[in-house]
Amino acid sequence: MIALTALAVMNDFLFIFVVVLLTAGGLYEFFYMVRRKDVPIYSYTGIFIGLLIPVSIFTRFTLTKNWELLFIIIGFLLILLMQFARKDNRHAILGLSTTLFGVLYVSWFFSFLVKIRLLLPGMEGVKLLGFILLVTKSADVGALLIGSCFGKHLLLPEVSPKKSIEGALGGFFVSGLTALLVRGFLPTALHFSWFHIFLMGASMGCLGQLGDLSESLIKRDCGFKDSGKFLPAMGGVLDVIDSLLFSAPAFYLYMSSMLTLLHP
């Protein structure tokens, strides 16, 4: 996975292929879990709309440039028209809102990785993407290792019975330290202090853990331990990308605002 991720970050074609593949897998798993709750969702339409989002951003499609929400609203109207064609309108609001939530939660949030890569030209965008991937995933690793070794106080047992406060704190510090180690990936024009970089990395790590907890909440509600069987011992696609679903949008918005202040 590390080798594939490194290659995907560097190569344009492989990058969008992997993003689309993970988006499709994440949406499929989400809709599959929700179907177990007998929610009348539009899974294949949702997957189709969800795949258009990262592809349109990557290809710089005019209608989605700064208009992603309008693009999503058009998709929602399509789903609404399909609902009109149904004879059974029971739980229509639940089905419509859940389908749209899946598209927003998985596809739109994950597509911010594409926006991060395109935020700066050439290798600068590649390094920026590498920064958020390393920082977020180091929080996962730090929380797992430190929580396994020293975890005694449960964090949210009703959501995730194995996560501990010690593990969460470990993920916080490891992501901050990782940010310092890979600070060279940040644009040199942004003269961040060491404390600023540490705090930024730790914040992204916290958001990553929040993304992990949010997916655990969805799985518990649907009665699943893992979202799928994509990787042995790791679970499904959602189990792999969940931490990035919150950290990537936050990192993009923060870095784009910093770059705008630098070059208004």
Buried (B, 14 or more C-beta within 10 A) or exposed (E): EEEEBEEBBEEEEEBBEBBBEBBBBBBBBBBBBBBEEEBBBBBEBBBBBBBBBBBBBBEEBEEBEEBBEEBBEEBBEBBEEBBEEEEEEEEBEBBBBBBBBBBBBBBBBBBBBBBBBBBBEEEBBBBBBBBBBBBBBBBBBBBBBBBEEEBEEBBBEEBBEEBBBBBBBBBBBBBBBBBEEBBEBBBEEEEBEEEEBBBBBBBBBBBBBBBBBBBBBBBBEBEBEBBBEBEEEEBBBBBBBBBBBBBBBBBBEEBBEBBEEEEE
